Amino acid sequence: MPNENLLDKVKKLRELTGVGFKDCKNAIDENNGDIDKSIEFLRKKGIAKANKKMERVAADGLVAINENKNNFSIVEINSETDFVAKNDEFIKFVEEISEISLKNSGKMDSILNSEMKNKKNVKDNLVSIISKIGEKITIRRSDFLDTKDSINFSYTHTEVKKNLGKIGVLLSLETSMQKEKLNQLGKQLSMHIAASSPLAIDKNTLDQKIVEKEKEIITEELKNSGKEDKLIDKIAIGKLNKFVSDNTLLNQEWIMEPKKKVKDVIKEIAGKEKILVKRFIRYKVGEGI
């Protein structure tokens, strides 16, 4: 690996993990320059802990939300730099794509083939704006919540304009209550999701592949720390339970009042009525790229 490329990767790994230069260089060398494998390597060695800095964010842009009569769409459009993300022409493009996304229920193929105000389709306009601005721009992903058996809410964080920001959340609640009585909970719960980044609603909906991978990392870390075999399983169960609790919405500490769990707050507000979290969607610009 060229020296310059190696140093860039070591720097990136240090930013993501907070680990020293020597250990990061060793991890990069051992894993042929693969950042994700290097993070896993450091965690198994007990050198790096799981934390929010390990999110790989290598793209900029905006998340846009649109709504009409309880139908919501969300779309992420990426640019290479924050400078372009604040460009008026880029913002107008994102706003129009957001409108198109809502009309097409968030279906990407339909969005790309839809006609824009200038009578050209989205794909052709994408080529034009890339040529004009001089950066790679991609319509990365989109999704949709409809009105069926639910009351929906949204939240946009770090807004550059109404419903345009760096993090967007859609939330769907199945309930016997009227929306007016749920507005505060819906807004606060959407804000909580933006801040706490849960992976699933509860343990039952958490991807088992993620759980198994975390269990593997925890076990390897404990083995490398010199723990006795008879203690490893017991400690691993405790650590894994904490991982599940920290990453499932209903079991997370409520950001407005950390002594309570999210599920406790929902239960208190529901009283004798029903409030169920049916679905949530959280987009953070560039996350996972």
C-alpha positions as a Markdown table, in Angstrom:
| # | Residue | x | y | z |
|---|---|---|---|---|
| 1 | Met | 0.0 | 0.0 | 0.0 |
| 2 | Pro | 1.4 | 3.5 | -0.9 |
| 3 | Asn | 2.7 | 5.4 | 2.1 |
| 4 | Glu | 0.3 | 8.3 | 1.6 |
| 5 | Asn | -2.7 | 6.0 | 1.3 |
| 6 | Leu | -1.6 | 4.1 | 4.4 |
| 7 | Leu | -1.4 | 7.3 | 6.4 |
| 8 | Asp | -4.8 | 8.5 | 5.3 |
| 9 | Lys | -6.3 | 5.1 | 6.4 |
| 10 | Val | -4.5 | 5.3 | 9.8 |
| 11 | Lys | -5.8 | 8.8 | 10.3 |
| 12 | Lys | -9.4 | 7.8 | 9.5 |
| 13 | Leu | -9.2 | 4.8 | 11.8 |
| 14 | Arg | -7.8 | 7.0 | 14.6 |
| 15 | Glu | -10.7 | 9.4 | 14.1 |
| 16 | Leu | -13.3 | 6.6 | 14.2 |
| 17 | Thr | -11.9 | 4.7 | 17.2 |
| 18 | Gly | -9.8 | 7.1 | 19.3 |
| 19 | Val | -7.0 | 4.5 | 19.3 |
| 20 | Gly | -3.2 | 5.5 | 19.0 |
| 21 | Phe | -1.2 | 5.6 | 15.8 |
| 22 | Lys | 0.8 | 2.4 | 16.4 |
| 23 | Asp | -2.2 | 0.2 | 17.1 |
| 24 | Cys | -4.2 | 1.7 | 14.2 |
| 25 | Lys | -1.3 | 1.1 | 11.7 |
| 26 | Asn | -1.0 | -2.5 | 12.9 |
| 27 | Ala | -4.7 | -3.0 | 12.4 |
| 28 | Ile | -4.6 | -1.5 | 8.9 |
| 29 | Asp | -1.6 | -3.7 | 8.0 |
| 30 | Glu | -3.2 | -6.9 | 9.4 |
| 31 | Asn | -6.5 | -6.2 | 7.5 |
| 32 | Asn | -5.1 | -5.1 | 4.1 |
| 33 | Gly | -6.3 | -1.6 | 4.5 |
| 34 | Asp | -10.0 | -2.5 | 5.2 |
| 35 | Ile | -11.4 | 0.1 | 7.7 |
| 36 | Asp | -14.4 | -2.0 | 8.9 |
| 37 | Lys | -12.2 | -5.1 | 9.5 |
| 38 | Ser | -9.6 | -3.0 | 11.2 |
| 39 | Ile | -12.3 | -1.6 | 13.6 |
| 40 | Glu | -13.5 | -5.1 | 14.3 |
| 41 | Phe | -9.8 | -6.3 | 14.8 |
| 42 | Leu | -9.2 | -3.5 | 17.4 |
| 43 | Arg | -12.4 | -4.3 | 19.2 |
| 44 | Lys | -11.6 | -8.0 | 19.5 |
| 45 | Lys | -8.2 | -7.0 | 20.9 |
| 46 | Gly | -10.0 | -4.9 | 23.5 |
| 47 | Ile | -8.2 | -1.8 | 22.3 |
| 48 | Ala | -11.3 | 0.0 | 20.8 |
| 49 | Lys | -14.8 | 0.1 | 22.3 |
| 50 | Ala | -18.0 | 0.3 | 20.3 |
| 51 | Asn | -19.0 | 3.9 | 20.0 |
| 52 | Lys | -20.8 | 6.4 | 17.8 |
| 53 | Lys | -17.6 | 7.5 | 16.2 |
| 54 | Met | -17.4 | 4.2 | 14.4 |
| 55 | Glu | -20.1 | 5.3 | 12.0 |
| 56 | Arg | -18.5 | 5.5 | 8.6 |
| 57 | Val | -19.6 | 8.8 | 7.1 |
| 58 | Ala | -17.9 | 9.6 | 3.8 |
| 59 | Ala | -20.5 | 11.7 | 2.0 |
| 60 | Asp | -22.4 | 14.9 | 2.5 |
| 61 | Gly | -25.8 | 16.2 | 1.2 |
| 62 | Leu | -29.3 | 16.5 | 2.6 |
| 63 | Val | -32.2 | 14.5 | 3.9 |
| 64 | Ala | -35.6 | 15.8 | 2.8 |
| 65 | Ile | -39.0 | 15.0 | 4.3 |
| 66 | Asn | -42.4 | 15.8 | 2.7 |
| 67 | Glu | -45.9 | 15.3 | 4.0 |
| 68 | Asn | -49.5 | 15.4 | 2.8 |
| 69 | Lys | -52.5 | 14.2 | 4.9 |
| 70 | Asn | -50.5 | 11.9 | 7.1 |
| 71 | Asn | -48.5 | 10.4 | 4.2 |
| 72 | Phe | -44.8 | 11.0 | 4.6 |
| 73 | Ser | -41.8 | 10.5 | 2.3 |
| 74 | Ile | -38.1 | 10.7 | 3.1 |
| 75 | Val | -35.2 | 10.9 | 0.7 |
| 76 | Glu | -31.4 | 11.2 | 1.0 |
| 77 | Ile | -29.5 | 13.0 | -1.7 |
| 78 | Asn | -25.7 | 13.0 | -1.4 |
| 79 | Ser | -23.1 | 15.5 | -2.6 |
| 80 | Glu | -19.3 | 15.3 | -2.0 |
| 81 | Thr | -19.1 | 18.4 | 0.2 |
| 82 | Asp | -21.1 | 20.5 | 2.7 |
| 83 | Phe | -20.4 | 23.5 | 0.5 |
| 84 | Val | -22.5 | 22.0 | -2.3 |
| 85 | Ala | -25.2 | 20.8 | 0.2 |
| 86 | Lys | -25.7 | 24.5 | 1.1 |
| 87 | Asn | -25.8 | 25.6 | -2.6 |
| 88 | Asp | -29.2 | 27.1 | -3.6 |
| 89 | Glu | -29.4 | 25.2 | -6.8 |
| 90 | Phe | -28.8 | 21.9 | -5.0 |
| 91 | Ile | -31.4 | 22.7 | -2.3 |
| 92 | Lys | -34.0 | 23.5 | -5.0 |
| 93 | Phe | -33.2 | 20.2 | -6.7 |
| 94 | Val | -33.6 | 18.3 | -3.4 |
| 95 | Glu | -36.9 | 20.0 | -2.6 |
| 96 | Glu | -38.3 | 19.1 | -6.0 |
| 97 | Ile | -37.1 | 15.5 | -5.7 |
| 98 | Ser | -38.7 | 15.4 | -2.2 |
| 99 | Glu | -42.1 | 16.4 | -3.8 |
| 100 | Ile | -41.7 | 13.7 | -6.5 |
| 101 | Ser | -40.8 | 11.1 | -3.8 |
| 102 | Leu | -44.1 | 11.8 | -1.9 |
| 103 | Lys | -46.1 | 11.5 | -5.1 |
| 104 | Asn | -44.4 | 8.2 | -5.9 |
| 105 | Ser | -44.6 | 6.7 | -2.4 |
| 106 | Gly | -40.8 | 6.7 | -2.1 |
| 107 | Lys | -40.3 | 4.2 | -5.0 |
| 108 | Met | -36.9 | 4.9 | -6.4 |
| 109 | Asp | -37.5 | 3.7 | -10.0 |
| 110 | Ser | -40.6 | 5.8 | -10.2 |
| 111 | Ile | -38.7 | 8.8 | -8.8 |
| 112 | Leu | -35.8 | 8.5 | -11.3 |
| 113 | Asn | -38.2 | 8.3 | -14.3 |
| 114 | Ser | -40.5 | 11.1 | -13.2 |
| 115 | Glu | -40.7 | 14.4 | -15.1 |
| 116 | Met | -39.5 | 17.5 | -13.3 |
| 117 | Lys | -40.7 | 21.1 | -13.8 |
| 118 | Asn | -38.4 | 21.7 | -16.7 |
| 119 | Lys | -40.0 | 18.7 | -18.6 |
| 120 | Lys | -36.9 | 16.5 | -18.3 |
| 121 | Asn | -36.9 | 13.4 | -16.2 |
| 122 | Val | -35.0 | 13.1 | -12.9 |
| 123 | Lys | -32.2 | 11.0 | -14.3 |
| 124 | Asp | -31.4 | 13.6 | -17.0 |
| 125 | Asn | -31.6 | 16.5 | -14.5 |
| 126 | Leu | -29.2 | 14.6 | -12.2 |
| 127 | Val | -26.7 | 14.4 | -15.0 |
| 128 | Ser | -27.2 | 18.2 | -15.7 |
| 129 | Ile | -26.7 | 19.3 | -12.1 |
| 130 | Ile | -23.6 | 17.1 | -11.7 |
| 131 | Ser | -22.1 | 18.7 | -14.8 |
| 132 | Lys | -23.0 | 22.2 | -13.6 |
| 133 | Ile | -21.9 | 21.9 | -10.0 |
| 134 | Gly | -18.9 | 19.7 | -10.7 |
| 135 | Glu | -19.5 | 17.2 | -7.9 |
| 136 | Lys | -20.8 | 13.7 | -7.8 |
| 137 | Ile | -24.5 | 13.8 | -6.7 |
| 138 | Thr | -26.6 | 10.7 | -6.0 |
| 139 | Ile | -30.1 | 10.1 | -5.0 |
| 140 | Arg | -29.2 | 7.4 | -2.5 |
| 141 | Arg | -32.4 | 6.1 | -0.9 |
| 142 | Ser | -36.0 | 6.9 | -0.2 |
| 143 | Asp | -38.9 | 5.6 | 1.8 |
| 144 | Phe | -42.5 | 6.2 | 2.7 |
| 145 | Leu | -45.1 | 6.0 | 5.4 |
| 146 | Asp | -48.8 | 5.9 | 4.6 |
| 147 | Thr | -52.0 | 6.5 | 6.6 |
| 148 | Lys | -53.0 | 2.8 | 6.9 |
| 149 | Asp | -53.9 | 2.1 | 10.6 |
| 150 | Ser | -51.4 | 4.7 | 11.9 |
| 151 | Ile | -50.7 | 8.2 | 12.9 |
| 152 | Asn | -47.4 | 9.5 | 11.5 |
| 153 | Phe | -44.8 | 12.1 | 12.7 |
| 154 | Ser | -41.5 | 13.5 | 11.4 |
| 155 | Tyr | -38.5 | 15.4 | 12.6 |
| 156 | Thr | -35.5 | 17.0 | 10.8 |
| 157 | His | -32.3 | 17.7 | 12.6 |
| 158 | Thr | -29.7 | 20.4 | 11.7 |
| 159 | Glu | -32.1 | 22.1 | 9.3 |
| 160 | Val | -30.8 | 24.2 | 6.5 |
| 161 | Lys | -34.4 | 24.9 | 5.5 |
| 162 | Lys | -37.8 | 23.6 | 6.6 |
| 163 | Asn | -37.8 | 19.8 | 6.3 |
| 164 | Leu | -34.2 | 19.7 | 4.9 |
| 165 | Gly | -31.4 | 18.6 | 7.2 |
| 166 | Lys | -28.6 | 16.2 | 8.1 |
| 167 | Ile | -30.8 | 13.7 | 9.9 |
| 168 | Gly | -34.4 | 12.9 | 9.2 |
| 169 | Val | -36.9 | 10.7 | 11.1 |
| 170 | Leu | -40.3 | 9.3 | 10.2 |
| 171 | Leu | -42.3 | 7.6 | 12.9 |
| 172 | Ser | -45.5 | 5.6 | 12.7 |
| 173 | Leu | -47.7 | 5.0 | 15.8 |
| 174 | Glu | -50.6 | 2.5 | 15.9 |
| 175 | Thr | -53.1 | 4.0 | 18.5 |
| 176 | Ser | -56.6 | 4.4 | 19.7 |
| 177 | Met | -55.9 | 8.1 | 20.6 |
| 178 | Gln | -56.4 | 11.2 | 18.6 |
| 179 | Lys | -53.4 | 12.8 | 17.0 |
| 180 | Glu | -53.9 | 16.1 | 18.9 |
| 181 | Lys | -53.2 | 14.2 | 22.1 |
| 182 | Leu | -50.1 | 12.6 | 20.7 |
| 183 | Asn | -48.4 | 15.6 | 19.0 |
| 184 | Gln | -45.9 | 16.1 | 21.9 |
| 185 | Leu | -45.0 | 12.4 | 22.2 |
| 186 | Gly | -44.7 | 12.0 | 18.5 |
| 187 | Lys | -42.3 | 15.0 | 18.2 |
| 188 | Gln | -40.2 | 14.0 | 21.2 |
| 189 | Leu | -40.1 | 10.4 | 20.2 |
| 190 | Ser | -38.9 | 11.4 | 16.7 |
| 191 | Met | -36.3 | 13.6 | 18.3 |
| 192 | His | -35.2 | 10.8 | 20.5 |
| 193 | Ile | -34.8 | 8.5 | 17.5 |
| 194 | Ala | -32.7 | 11.1 | 15.7 |
| 195 | Ala | -30.4 | 11.5 | 18.8 |
| 196 | Ser | -30.2 | 7.9 | 20.0 |
| 197 | Ser | -30.1 | 6.1 | 16.7 |
| 198 | Pro | -31.8 | 2.8 | 17.6 |
| 199 | Leu | -31.3 | -0.2 | 15.3 |
| 200 | Ala | -34.8 | -1.7 | 15.9 |
| 201 | Ile | -38.0 | -1.2 | 17.9 |
| 202 | Asp | -37.4 | -4.0 | 20.3 |
| 203 | Lys | -35.4 | -7.2 | 20.8 |
| 204 | Asn | -37.7 | -9.2 | 18.5 |
| 205 | Thr | -37.2 | -6.9 | 15.6 |
| 206 | Leu | -33.4 | -6.6 | 16.0 |
| 207 | Asp | -31.5 | -8.3 | 13.2 |
| 208 | Gln | -30.0 | -11.5 | 14.6 |
| 209 | Lys | -27.0 | -11.2 | 12.4 |
| 210 | Ile | -26.1 | -8.0 | 14.2 |
| 211 | Val | -26.6 | -9.7 | 17.6 |
| 212 | Glu | -24.5 | -12.7 | 16.6 |
| 213 | Lys | -21.7 | -10.4 | 15.3 |
| 214 | Glu | -21.7 | -8.4 | 18.5 |
| 215 | Lys | -21.6 | -11.6 | 20.6 |
| 216 | Glu | -18.6 | -12.8 | 18.6 |
| 217 | Ile | -16.7 | -9.5 | 19.2 |
| 218 | Ile | -17.6 | -9.5 | 22.9 |
| 219 | Thr | -16.4 | -13.1 | 23.4 |
| 220 | Glu | -13.1 | -12.5 | 21.5 |
| 221 | Glu | -12.5 | -9.3 | 23.5 |
| 222 | Leu | -13.0 | -11.2 | 26.8 |
| 223 | Lys | -10.8 | -14.1 | 25.7 |
| 224 | Asn | -8.0 | -11.6 | 24.7 |
| 225 | Ser | -8.3 | -9.8 | 28.1 |
| 226 | Gly | -7.3 | -13.1 | 29.9 |
| 227 | Lys | -10.7 | -13.8 | 31.5 |
| 228 | Glu | -11.3 | -17.4 | 32.7 |
| 229 | Asp | -13.4 | -19.5 | 30.3 |
| 230 | Lys | -16.0 | -20.1 | 33.0 |
| 231 | Leu | -16.6 | -16.4 | 33.4 |
| 232 | Ile | -16.6 | -15.5 | 29.8 |
| 233 | Asp | -20.2 | -16.7 | 29.0 |
| 234 | Lys | -21.6 | -15.0 | 32.1 |
| 235 | Ile | -20.0 | -11.7 | 31.3 |
| 236 | Ala | -20.8 | -11.9 | 27.6 |
| 237 | Ile | -24.5 | -12.4 | 28.4 |
| 238 | Gly | -24.5 | -9.2 | 30.5 |
| 239 | Lys | -22.7 | -7.2 | 27.8 |
| 240 | Leu | -24.9 | -8.5 | 25.1 |
| 241 | Asn | -28.1 | -7.7 | 27.0 |
| 242 | Lys | -26.7 | -4.1 | 27.4 |
| 243 | Phe | -26.0 | -3.9 | 23.7 |
| 244 | Val | -29.6 | -5.0 | 22.9 |
| 245 | Ser | -31.0 | -2.5 | 25.5 |
| 246 | Asp | -28.9 | 0.4 | 24.1 |
| 247 | Asn | -29.9 | -0.3 | 20.5 |
| 248 | Thr | -33.6 | -1.1 | 20.7 |
| 249 | Leu | -35.9 | 1.9 | 20.9 |
| 250 | Leu | -38.3 | 0.7 | 23.6 |
| 251 | Asn | -35.5 | -0.3 | 25.9 |
| 252 | Gln | -33.4 | 2.9 | 25.5 |
| 253 | Glu | -33.2 | 5.5 | 28.2 |
| 254 | Trp | -35.6 | 8.4 | 27.4 |
| 255 | Ile | -33.5 | 11.4 | 26.4 |
| 256 | Met | -36.0 | 13.8 | 28.0 |
| 257 | Glu | -35.8 | 11.9 | 31.4 |
| 258 | Pro | -33.0 | 9.3 | 31.4 |
| 259 | Lys | -34.3 | 7.6 | 34.5 |
| 260 | Lys | -37.1 | 6.2 | 32.4 |
| 261 | Lys | -37.2 | 3.8 | 29.5 |
| 262 | Val | -38.9 | 4.8 | 26.3 |
| 263 | Lys | -41.5 | 2.0 | 26.8 |
| 264 | Asp | -42.3 | 3.4 | 30.3 |
| 265 | Val | -43.0 | 6.8 | 28.9 |
| 266 | Ile | -45.3 | 5.4 | 26.2 |
| 267 | Lys | -47.2 | 3.4 | 28.7 |
| 268 | Glu | -47.7 | 6.4 | 31.0 |
| 269 | Ile | -49.1 | 8.5 | 28.2 |
| 270 | Ala | -51.3 | 5.7 | 26.8 |
| 271 | Gly | -53.0 | 5.0 | 30.1 |
| 272 | Lys | -55.9 | 2.7 | 29.2 |
| 273 | Glu | -55.5 | 3.6 | 25.5 |
| 274 | Lys | -53.2 | 1.8 | 23.0 |
| 275 | Ile | -50.0 | 3.3 | 21.6 |
| 276 | Leu | -47.7 | 1.0 | 19.7 |
| 277 | Val | -44.6 | 1.9 | 17.7 |
| 278 | Lys | -45.4 | 0.4 | 14.3 |
| 279 | Arg | -42.3 | 1.6 | 12.4 |
| 280 | Phe | -39.6 | 4.2 | 12.3 |
| 281 | Ile | -37.2 | 5.3 | 9.6 |
| 282 | Arg | -34.0 | 7.2 | 10.4 |
| 283 | Tyr | -31.7 | 8.7 | 7.7 |
| 284 | Lys | -28.4 | 10.3 | 8.5 |
| 285 | Val | -26.6 | 11.9 | 5.7 |
| 286 | Gly | -23.7 | 9.7 | 4.5 |
| 287 | Glu | -24.2 | 7.1 | 7.2 |
| 288 | Gly | -22.8 | 3.7 | 6.2 |
| 289 | Ile | -21.2 | 5.0 | 2.9 |
